[in-house]
Amino acid sequence: MPPAVGVAQWLLRLGTQATFCRGATQSLKIEIKRVFDDEKGRPGAPRVARRLKAEGILASRHRVARIMRINGLRAKAAKKYKATTNSKHSLPVAPNLLGQDFSAAKPDQKWVSDITYIWTDEGWLYLAVVLELYSRRVIGWAIAERMTATLGVRCPYHGVMESEDAEGCDSSF
């Protein structure tokens, strides 16, 4: 009879341990998800395990990997930086006449422009806009499939040619 009592106690202890392990795994899953979300879904199991260790939470890389796999947490590769400006050229650079002062005391005193790109179903489109700083009114804009020098040059004419102030403007663009 004593062996049966020992087995019963062993089974009872095993059930307690299994419940403890499930609770520990659940709390570890929450911590892994927190670390994963903090780093915007970028880290894999090795980095998550290192960060948890630094925070005093012990878990092996393999256990972290298994929990991440079961819960569908997959690391995303970081997007590579792509430079959009070519600064290595011998072309003249216009001086910064505004010096970051974007206030204007009267109309048509200061115009500013910028170029941005917009993703569409058909690919990238480039948008150039000219603003008048006093009224914050769009003076002109142009859109193209390629960012060329003429995109910025055509920009003011698109809006000016449609307004009453178009007298004297060259419309050959």
VEXTOR-503748 format. One record per residue (C-alpha): residue in one letter; x, z, y negated. Coordinates in steps of 0.5 Angstrom, whole numbers, padded with zeros to 4 digits, always signed. Example, Ala and Ser with C-alpha at 12.3 -4.5 7.8 and 13.67 -1.06 7.14 Angstrom:
BEGIN
A+0025+0016+0009S+0027+0014+0002
% end
This chain:
BEGIN
M+0000+0000+0000P+0005+0001-0005P+0008-0006-0005A+0001-0008-0007V+0001-0003-0013G+0007-0006-0015V+0005-0013-0015A-0002-0011-0019Q+0003-0008-0024W+0007-0014-0024L+0001-0019-0025L-0002-0014-0031R+0005-0014-0034L+0006-0022-0033G-0001-0023-0037T+0001-0018-0042Q+0007-0022-0043A+0004-0029-0043T-0001-0026-0048F+0005-0024-0053C+0008-0030-0052R+0002-0034-0054G+0001-0030-0060A+0009-0031-0062T+0008-0038-0061Q+0002-0039-0065S+0006-0035-0071L+0012-0039-0070K+0008-0045-0070I+0005-0043-0077E+0012-0042-0080I+0014-0049-0077K+0009-0052-0081R+0010-0048-0087V+0017-0050-0087F+0015-0057-0085D+0011-0058-0091D+0015-0054-0096E+0020-0060-0095K+0015-0066-0095G+0015-0067-0088R+0022-0069-0088P+0026-0064-0083G+0027-0065-0076A+0027-0060-0071P+0035-0058-0072R+0033-0057-0080V+0027-0053-0079A+0031-0049-0073R+0036-0047-0078R+0032-0046-0084L+0028-0041-0080K+0034-0038-0077A+0036-0037-0085E+0029-0033-0086G+0031-0029-0080I+0026-0032-0075L+0029-0033-0069A+0027-0040-0065S+0032-0045-0061R+0032-0052-0063H+0029-0054-0057R+0023-0049-0058V+0022-0051-0065A+0022-0059-0062R+0017-0057-0057I+0012-0054-0062M+0013-0059-0067R+0012-0065-0061I+0006-0061-0059N+0003-0061-0066G+0004-0068-0068L+0010-0066-0073R+0015-0072-0074A+0020-0072-0079K+0019-0078-0084A+0026-0081-0086A+0027-0080-0094K+0026-0087-0098K+0032-0090-0100Y+0034-0090-0107K+0034-0097-0110A+0037-0098-0117T+0032-0102-0121T+0037-0103-0127N+0043-0107-0127S+0048-0104-0132K+0054-0108-0130H+0053-0114-0135S+0056-0116-0141L+0050-0118-0145P+0048-0115-0151V+0045-0108-0151A+0040-0107-0157P+0041-0100-0161N+0036-0094-0160L+0033-0095-0167L+0027-0089-0165G+0032-0084-0163Q+0026-0081-0159D+0022-0080-0165F+0015-0083-0163S+0011-0081-0169A+0009-0086-0175A+0007-0085-0182K+0003-0092-0183P+0001-0097-0178D+0006-0103-0176Q+0012-0099-0178K+0014-0098-0170W+0013-0102-0164V+0015-0100-0157S+0015-0103-0150D+0016-0102-0143I+0016-0106-0136T+0013-0103-0130Y+0011-0105-0123I+0005-0105-0120W+0003-0106-0112T-0002-0110-0110D-0005-0113-0104E-0001-0120-0105G+0006-0116-0107W+0009-0113-0113L+0007-0115-0120Y+0011-0113-0127L+0007-0111-0133A+0010-0111-0140V+0006-0108-0145V+0008-0107-0153L+0004-0101-0156E+0004-0100-0164L+0006-0092-0165Y+0001-0090-0171S-0005-0092-0167R-0003-0092-0160R-0006-0099-0160V-0004-0104-0155I-0001-0110-0159G+0000-0115-0153W+0002-0115-0146A+0004-0120-0140I+0004-0120-0133A+0008-0124-0128E+0010-0124-0121R+0018-0124-0122M+0021-0119-0128T+0025-0124-0132A+0027-0124-0139T+0021-0128-0141L+0016-0123-0139G+0018-0118-0145V+0018-0124-0150R+0011-0127-0148C+0008-0120-0148P+0007-0119-0156Y+0004-0126-0156H-0001-0125-0151G-0005-0120-0155V-0003-0122-0162M-0005-0129-0161E-0012-0126-0159S-0013-0122-0165E-0015-0124-0172D-0007-0123-0174A-0005-0129-0170E-0004-0133-0177G+0004-0135-0177C+0005-0133-0170D+0008-0138-0165S+0004-0140-0159S+0009-0144-0155F+0010-0139-0150
% end
